[in-house]
Amino acid sequence: MRSVDVGSEALDAAGGRPALAAAILAALVEAHDKSQEATASDVWGLYEGNSELLQAPLVQIGAGSTAEDLWANVTRTDETVRLAEELFTKYDEDQDGFWNLKETSQVQLATEGTDMAEEAFNALIIAAAADGGRNLTEEDLARGLSKQQVVELYTDAARQRQLGFMLDIFKDHSKVFQAAEAAAEQPDAAEAAGAAPQVS
């Protein structure tokens, strides 16, 4: 149904404005239901034949992939545990064994380019808690993510899949430590340039 034509005599025939409005609404609902029923199989066929459409929401949050399993490369090995522990240690500025809001936000800024809101941080703490956060206290929320939780989030594919996001320890570790190495090399290069003899 593309349009509804209401004749001049429709109001009197329906018996008033409320009755006419109800009749028009019923006609629209019926037309919508028939249209949806007729196109449902076509829509599903479109998704079946174009898997990138199913990936589109994940692409928008940076997790899209043509791979069937987005978490296929998330594994717990000696290497991935080591990389996760190194990343944790670098940002555990107060060395209390936890990432608080400030520290976790610094990690996200370095790896994703965005700050972490307090609400998102608290949601992450609750999601990472073993009991679903039912027994968390305000002190637990302020303390943040433990080293063990950070390692688990980076190396447990089932956990990531359950929480609905994907973390790549290889990508994040590379971003953080390569940036640190580049920053460390800049003063050395500037010093070497300043020490070079001037030729007139």
Secondary structure as a PSIPRED ss2 file (coil, helix, strand):
# PSIPRED VFORMAT (PSIPRED V4.0)

   1 M C   1.000  0.000  0.000
   2 R C   1.000  0.000  0.000
   3 S C   1.000  0.000  0.000
   4 V C   1.000  0.000  0.000
   5 D C   1.000  0.000  0.000
   6 V C   1.000  0.000  0.000
   7 G C   1.000  0.000  0.000
   8 S C   1.000  0.000  0.000
   9 E C   1.000  0.000  0.000
  10 A H   0.000  1.000  0.000
  11 L H   0.000  1.000  0.000
  12 D H   0.000  1.000  0.000
  13 A H   0.000  1.000  0.000
  14 A H   0.000  1.000  0.000
  15 G C   1.000  0.000  0.000
  16 G C   1.000  0.000  0.000
  17 R H   0.000  1.000  0.000
  18 P H   0.000  1.000  0.000
  19 A H   0.000  1.000  0.000
  20 L H   0.000  1.000  0.000
  21 A H   0.000  1.000  0.000
  22 A H   0.000  1.000  0.000
  23 A H   0.000  1.000  0.000
  24 I H   0.000  1.000  0.000
  25 L H   0.000  1.000  0.000
  26 A H   0.000  1.000  0.000
  27 A H   0.000  1.000  0.000
  28 L H   0.000  1.000  0.000
  29 V H   0.000  1.000  0.000
  30 E H   0.000  1.000  0.000
  31 A H   0.000  1.000  0.000
  32 H H   0.000  1.000  0.000
  33 D H   0.000  1.000  0.000
  34 K H   0.000  1.000  0.000
  35 S H   0.000  1.000  0.000
  36 Q H   0.000  1.000  0.000
  37 E H   0.000  1.000  0.000
  38 A H   0.000  1.000  0.000
  39 T H   0.000  1.000  0.000
  40 A H   0.000  1.000  0.000
  41 S H   0.000  1.000  0.000
  42 D H   0.000  1.000  0.000
  43 V H   0.000  1.000  0.000
  44 W H   0.000  1.000  0.000
  45 G H   0.000  1.000  0.000
  46 L H   0.000  1.000  0.000
  47 Y H   0.000  1.000  0.000
  48 E H   0.000  1.000  0.000
  49 G H   0.000  1.000  0.000
  50 N C   1.000  0.000  0.000
  51 S H   0.000  1.000  0.000
  52 E H   0.000  1.000  0.000
  53 L H   0.000  1.000  0.000
  54 L H   0.000  1.000  0.000
  55 Q H   0.000  1.000  0.000
  56 A H   0.000  1.000  0.000
  57 P H   0.000  1.000  0.000
  58 L H   0.000  1.000  0.000
  59 V H   0.000  1.000  0.000
  60 Q H   0.000  1.000  0.000
  61 I C   1.000  0.000  0.000
  62 G C   1.000  0.000  0.000
  63 A C   1.000  0.000  0.000
  64 G C   1.000  0.000  0.000
  65 S C   1.000  0.000  0.000
  66 T C   1.000  0.000  0.000
  67 A C   1.000  0.000  0.000
  68 E C   1.000  0.000  0.000
  69 D C   1.000  0.000  0.000
  70 L C   1.000  0.000  0.000
  71 W C   1.000  0.000  0.000
  72 A C   1.000  0.000  0.000
  73 N C   1.000  0.000  0.000
  74 V C   1.000  0.000  0.000
  75 T C   1.000  0.000  0.000
  76 R C   1.000  0.000  0.000
  77 T C   1.000  0.000  0.000
  78 D H   0.000  1.000  0.000
  79 E H   0.000  1.000  0.000
  80 T H   0.000  1.000  0.000
  81 V H   0.000  1.000  0.000
  82 R H   0.000  1.000  0.000
  83 L H   0.000  1.000  0.000
  84 A H   0.000  1.000  0.000
  85 E H   0.000  1.000  0.000
  86 E H   0.000  1.000  0.000
  87 L H   0.000  1.000  0.000
  88 F H   0.000  1.000  0.000
  89 T H   0.000  1.000  0.000
  90 K H   0.000  1.000  0.000
  91 Y H   0.000  1.000  0.000
  92 D C   1.000  0.000  0.000
  93 E C   1.000  0.000  0.000
  94 D C   1.000  0.000  0.000
  95 Q C   1.000  0.000  0.000
  96 D C   1.000  0.000  0.000
  97 G C   1.000  0.000  0.000
  98 F E   0.000  0.000  1.000
  99 W E   0.000  0.000  1.000
 100 N C   1.000  0.000  0.000
 101 L H   0.000  1.000  0.000
 102 K H   0.000  1.000  0.000
 103 E H   0.000  1.000  0.000
 104 T H   0.000  1.000  0.000
 105 S H   0.000  1.000  0.000
 106 Q H   0.000  1.000  0.000
 107 V H   0.000  1.000  0.000
 108 Q H   0.000  1.000  0.000
 109 L H   0.000  1.000  0.000
 110 A H   0.000  1.000  0.000
 111 T H   0.000  1.000  0.000
 112 E H   0.000  1.000  0.000
 113 G C   1.000  0.000  0.000
 114 T C   1.000  0.000  0.000
 115 D C   1.000  0.000  0.000
 116 M C   1.000  0.000  0.000
 117 A C   1.000  0.000  0.000
 118 E H   0.000  1.000  0.000
 119 E H   0.000  1.000  0.000
 120 A H   0.000  1.000  0.000
 121 F H   0.000  1.000  0.000
 122 N H   0.000  1.000  0.000
 123 A H   0.000  1.000  0.000
 124 L H   0.000  1.000  0.000
 125 I H   0.000  1.000  0.000
 126 I H   0.000  1.000  0.000
 127 A H   0.000  1.000  0.000
 128 A H   0.000  1.000  0.000
 129 A C   1.000  0.000  0.000
 130 A C   1.000  0.000  0.000
 131 D C   1.000  0.000  0.000
 132 G C   1.000  0.000  0.000
 133 G C   1.000  0.000  0.000
 134 R C   1.000  0.000  0.000
 135 N C   1.000  0.000  0.000
 136 L C   1.000  0.000  0.000
 137 T C   1.000  0.000  0.000
 138 E H   0.000  1.000  0.000
 139 E H   0.000  1.000  0.000
 140 D H   0.000  1.000  0.000
 141 L H   0.000  1.000  0.000
 142 A H   0.000  1.000  0.000
 143 R H   0.000  1.000  0.000
 144 G C   1.000  0.000  0.000
 145 L E   0.000  0.000  1.000
 146 S E   0.000  0.000  1.000
 147 K H   0.000  1.000  0.000
 148 Q H   0.000  1.000  0.000
 149 Q H   0.000  1.000  0.000
 150 V H   0.000  1.000  0.000
 151 V H   0.000  1.000  0.000
 152 E H   0.000  1.000  0.000
 153 L H   0.000  1.000  0.000
 154 Y H   0.000  1.000  0.000
 155 T H   0.000  1.000  0.000
 156 D C   1.000  0.000  0.000
 157 A H   0.000  1.000  0.000
 158 A H   0.000  1.000  0.000
 159 R H   0.000  1.000  0.000
 160 Q H   0.000  1.000  0.000
 161 R H   0.000  1.000  0.000
 162 Q H   0.000  1.000  0.000
 163 L H   0.000  1.000  0.000
 164 G C   1.000  0.000  0.000
 165 F C   1.000  0.000  0.000
 166 M C   1.000  0.000  0.000
 167 L C   1.000  0.000  0.000
 168 D C   1.000  0.000  0.000
 169 I H   0.000  1.000  0.000
 170 F H   0.000  1.000  0.000
 171 K H   0.000  1.000  0.000
 172 D H   0.000  1.000  0.000
 173 H H   0.000  1.000  0.000
 174 S H   0.000  1.000  0.000
 175 K H   0.000  1.000  0.000
 176 V H   0.000  1.000  0.000
 177 F H   0.000  1.000  0.000
 178 Q H   0.000  1.000  0.000
 179 A H   0.000  1.000  0.000
 180 A H   0.000  1.000  0.000
 181 E H   0.000  1.000  0.000
 182 A H   0.000  1.000  0.000
 183 A H   0.000  1.000  0.000
 184 A H   0.000  1.000  0.000
 185 E H   0.000  1.000  0.000
 186 Q H   0.000  1.000  0.000
 187 P H   0.000  1.000  0.000
 188 D H   0.000  1.000  0.000
 189 A H   0.000  1.000  0.000
 190 A H   0.000  1.000  0.000
 191 E H   0.000  1.000  0.000
 192 A H   0.000  1.000  0.000
 193 A H   0.000  1.000  0.000
 194 G H   0.000  1.000  0.000
 195 A H   0.000  1.000  0.000
 196 A C   1.000  0.000  0.000
 197 P C   1.000  0.000  0.000
 198 Q C   1.000  0.000  0.000
 199 V C   1.000  0.000  0.000
 200 S C   1.000  0.000  0.000
